[in-house]
Amino acid sequence: MIKIFITGGTLDKEYRQTDGELVLTKTHVNEILTAGRCGLEIDLEIIMLKDSLFMEDSDRIRIRDKCRETSMNRILITHGTDTMVETAAVLSSQMKDKTIVLVGAMIPFTFRDSDAVFNLGFALAATQILPPGVYIAMNAKIFNWDNVTKNKETGRFEALN
């Protein structure tokens, strides 16, 4: 079984027609899993629905505590891409015996040509096969949390070296 913690980010954003803003009101992860005919046993829990640019240290500690408290050893976290690495750093300091994969999207699930479905499926596969540690799964690549950066010009995650 895989534990999925939802924290928000672009993956779950929707376009609000009244003012043109992108907002977080609900998660779309169940829709994605259903559409993808996911055959895995999943335990889904919403921790928060927050743009990662607005996350604070207390939010990251809350995510870490949830990971520590769950009895499951394979954890997927949906997260905004802008501060995903910062959250991964907090998790890595105390999560030595669990496999934790963070994933997000550059384009919301509700938009045409979104990368959300592909990224989530890829991250679910990564969560099943990786050894204990903290990882980021984006753009069909798996990165160790401390060897990755988001290239804002290309909209891709890249290894530091």
C-alpha positions in Angstrom: 0.0 0.0 0.0 1.2 3.5 -0.8 0.3 6.5 1.4 -0.4 9.7 -0.7 -0.2 12.9 1.2 -1.8 15.9 -0.6 -0.2 19.3 0.1 -1.4 21.4 -2.8 0.6 23.0 -5.7 -0.1 23.5 -9.3 -1.2 19.9 -9.9 -4.5 20.7 -8.0 -5.0 24.3 -9.1 -8.1 25.3 -11.0 -8.9 28.4 -13.1 -11.4 30.6 -11.4 -13.5 32.3 -14.1 -14.7 35.2 -12.0 -11.2 36.7 -11.7 -8.8 34.6 -13.8 -6.9 33.4 -10.7 -5.5 29.9 -10.2 -6.9 28.6 -6.9 -6.8 25.5 -4.8 -10.2 24.3 -3.6 -10.0 20.5 -3.8 -7.6 17.7 -4.9 -7.8 16.0 -8.3 -5.7 13.0 -7.3 -8.6 10.6 -7.0 -9.7 11.7 -10.5 -6.3 11.1 -11.9 -6.0 7.6 -10.2 -9.4 6.6 -11.5 -8.8 7.9 -15.0 -5.4 6.0 -15.0 -7.1 2.8 -13.8 -4.7 2.6 -11.0 -4.6 -0.9 -9.5 -2.6 0.0 -6.5 -3.9 0.0 -2.9 -3.7 3.7 -2.0 -4.4 5.5 1.2 -5.0 9.2 0.4 -4.9 12.0 2.9 -5.1 15.8 2.4 -2.7 17.6 4.7 -3.3 21.0 3.2 -4.1 22.7 -0.2 -1.4 25.3 -0.4 0.7 26.9 -3.1 4.3 26.0 -2.1 5.4 29.6 -2.4 3.3 30.3 0.7 4.5 27.3 2.7 6.2 28.1 6.0 8.5 26.1 8.2 5.5 25.0 10.3 3.9 23.5 7.1 7.0 21.5 6.3 7.2 20.3 9.9 3.6 19.2 9.7 4.3 17.2 6.5 7.3 15.6 8.2 5.3 14.7 11.3 2.6 13.1 9.1 5.3 11.0 7.3 6.7 10.0 10.6 3.4 9.1 12.1 2.1 6.9 9.3 2.9 3.2 9.6 3.4 3.0 5.8 6.9 2.9 4.5 6.1 4.1 0.9 4.9 7.6 0.7 4.1 9.9 -2.2 3.6 13.6 -1.6 2.0 16.0 -4.1 3.6 19.3 -3.7 4.1 22.6 -5.5 7.3 22.7 -7.5 8.7 26.0 -6.3 9.7 24.8 -2.9 9.6 21.1 -3.2 13.3 20.8 -2.6 13.0 22.7 0.7 10.3 20.3 2.0 12.4 17.3 0.9 15.3 18.7 2.9 13.2 18.8 6.1 12.0 15.2 5.4 15.4 13.9 4.7 16.8 14.7 8.2 14.5 12.2 9.9 13.1 9.8 7.4 15.8 7.2 6.9 13.6 4.1 6.9 10.9 5.2 4.5 10.7 5.8 0.8 9.3 9.3 0.2 8.8 10.7 -3.3 7.6 14.3 -3.9 5.8 15.1 -7.2 4.1 18.1 -8.7 3.1 19.6 -12.0 4.0 22.6 -14.1 0.5 22.8 -15.6 -2.7 22.1 -13.6 -4.5 18.8 -14.1 -7.6 20.7 -15.3 -5.7 22.3 -18.2 -5.2 20.7 -21.6 -1.6 19.4 -22.0 -1.1 19.1 -18.3 1.9 17.0 -17.1 0.0 16.1 -13.9 -1.2 12.7 -15.0 2.1 11.5 -16.3 4.0 12.9 -13.3 1.7 11.2 -10.8 1.8 7.9 -12.5 5.6 8.0 -12.9 6.0 9.0 -9.2 3.7 6.1 -8.1 6.0 3.7 -10.0 9.1 5.3 -8.4 7.6 5.0 -4.9 7.2 1.3 -5.4 10.8 0.5 -6.5 13.1 3.0 -4.8 15.0 2.1 -1.7 14.4 4.2 1.5 15.3 7.8 1.0 13.7 11.1 -0.1 13.3 11.7 -3.9 11.8 14.1 -6.4 10.1 12.6 -9.4 9.5 15.1 -12.2 9.9 15.1 -16.0 10.3 11.3 -16.2 13.4 11.5 -14.0 14.1 10.5 -10.4 16.3 12.8 -8.4 17.9 12.5 -5.0 16.5 15.4 -3.0 19.9 17.0 -2.6 20.9 16.9 -6.2 18.1 18.7 -8.0 17.0 22.2 -8.9 14.0 23.6 -10.8 15.1 25.4 -13.9 12.4 28.1 -14.1 13.5 29.1 -17.7 12.9 25.6 -19.1 10.2 24.5 -16.7 12.1 21.3 -15.9 13.9 19.8 -13.0 17.6 19.1 -13.5 20.4 17.4 -11.6 22.8 19.8 -10.0 25.8 17.8 -11.1 
